[in-house]
Amino acid sequence: MSAQAARALMTIGDVLSLLRTDFPDITVSKIRFLESEGLIEPQRSPSGYRKFSDADVERLRHILTAQRDHYLPLRVIRQQLEALDRGENVPADKRPRTLVAADSAAPDPEVRLTRRQLLDGAGIGEDLLARLEEYGLVRRVGQHYEGQALTVARAAAALGSYGFEARNLRAIKAAADRQADLIEQAVGPQLRRRSPGAHEQAADTAREIAELSVKLHAALLAGALRENLDR
């Protein structure tokens, strides 16, 4: 390899910086997972560090876009990449419809995901999903999962790169359950009305309260972090 080519190679931190604008949930663990699945093959320095080329970054963009915009499972993405490596075109009409936005805060409640779709869409393994189910963070309804499970699984995977395990997230789940109980109490009188549209009005009110609660939580958390980090 020439000295110029060696200088052009990027570290995994460089790759994260390039991709995070378009893919905010990208993490080191996500890139390592895709490598373990054989979807990318970065070079290694003599000391063992990953080194990425521009082609590797574009390959990552293809993978992440296919997951986010078309909700393709990894096996289909692998087939696409193999076809591209052979110089073939990937027909757009063979892409399945998007099931749910990758970073949607409120996924379509009508979305139903199979276990494989959830695993591939979140980029996680069976072990993590089993732990998320064990601690009540993800719940299966019949044979499928609701769209919200994708958001939870992806967030849990991203937090995992910072050392958080599924059991550490139980406190967040408990806090969310307590908050839901408070909101339910607040809209209880609306739910008990017999007037037409009462239930829909209660649901709208509950969503508004939830949005305000999330903003309040974010502000309080940011303030607490500033106090703790400035000590």
Secondary structure, 3 states (H helix, E strand, C coil): CCHHHHHHCECHHHHHHHHCCCCCCCCHHHHHHHHHCCCCCCEECCCCCEEECHHHHHHHHHHHHHHHHHCCCHHHHHHHHHHHHCCCCCCHHHCCCCCCCCCCCCCCCCCEECHHHHHHHHCCCHHHHHHHHHCCCCCEECCEEECHHHHHHHHHHHHHCCCCCHHHHHHHHHHHHHHHHHHHHHHHHHHCCCCCCHHHHHHHHHHHHHHHHHHHHHHHHHHHHHHHHCC
